[in-house]
Amino acid sequence: MSTTTEIKDSVYAKLLAKSLPRPIRTEAEHARLTGMLLELDESEDLSPEEEALADVLTLLIEDYEEKNIRSPASPLASH
């Protein structure tokens, strides 16, 4: 059996309005949303709405980093 935590739309909407998450296009947006995610990560007990926002921010940040931040080439890649 799956247990689902109910998210209150009005509370989640306020978090979204405050954070304005959207696809990241610039380094400044990346820094802003990463900072927000770090703040959430430092919180002891996140509400279900904050957990949902953290999930959205994580997806946006990961997407931007995969497309825009090059990792150093693996030593095995040159062989």
C-alpha positions in Angstrom: 0.0 0.0 0.0 1.3 3.4 -0.9 1.2 6.3 1.5 0.9 9.7 -0.1 1.3 12.9 1.8 -1.3 15.4 0.8 0.0 18.8 -0.5 -2.1 21.8 0.2 -2.4 23.7 -3.1 -2.8 27.1 -1.5 0.4 26.6 0.6 2.3 25.2 -2.4 1.1 28.0 -4.6 2.5 30.6 -2.1 5.9 28.8 -2.2 5.9 28.8 -6.0 4.9 32.5 -6.1 7.7 33.3 -3.8 10.4 31.2 -5.5 9.2 31.6 -9.1 10.9 28.4 -10.4 11.3 28.2 -14.1 13.7 26.6 -16.6 17.2 27.9 -15.8 18.8 29.9 -18.6 21.6 31.8 -16.9 24.2 31.4 -14.2 22.4 34.0 -12.1 19.2 31.9 -12.1 21.2 28.8 -11.4 22.8 30.5 -8.4 19.5 31.8 -7.2 17.6 28.5 -7.3 20.6 26.6 -5.9 20.6 28.9 -3.0 17.0 28.3 -2.4 17.5 24.5 -2.6 20.4 24.8 -0.1 18.1 26.7 2.3 15.5 24.0 2.1 18.1 21.4 2.5 19.3 23.0 5.8 15.8 22.9 7.3 15.1 20.3 9.9 11.5 19.4 9.1 10.2 20.3 5.6 6.5 20.5 5.0 5.1 18.4 2.2 4.9 21.5 0.1 8.5 22.4 0.8 9.6 18.9 -0.2 7.7 19.2 -3.4 9.4 22.5 -4.1 12.8 21.0 -3.4 12.0 18.2 -5.9 11.1 20.8 -8.6 14.3 22.8 -7.9 16.4 19.7 -8.0 15.0 18.8 -11.4 15.6 22.3 -12.8 19.1 22.5 -11.4 20.1 19.0 -12.6 18.7 19.8 -16.1 20.7 23.1 -16.3 23.9 21.5 -15.1 23.6 18.5 -17.5 23.2 20.9 -20.4 25.6 23.7 -19.4 28.3 22.6 -17.0 30.9 20.5 -18.5 32.6 17.9 -16.3 36.3 17.3 -16.7 36.9 14.6 -19.3 37.4 11.2 -17.9 40.9 9.8 -18.2 39.4 6.8 -19.8 37.6 8.9 -22.4 40.8 9.6 -24.3 41.6 5.9 -24.8 
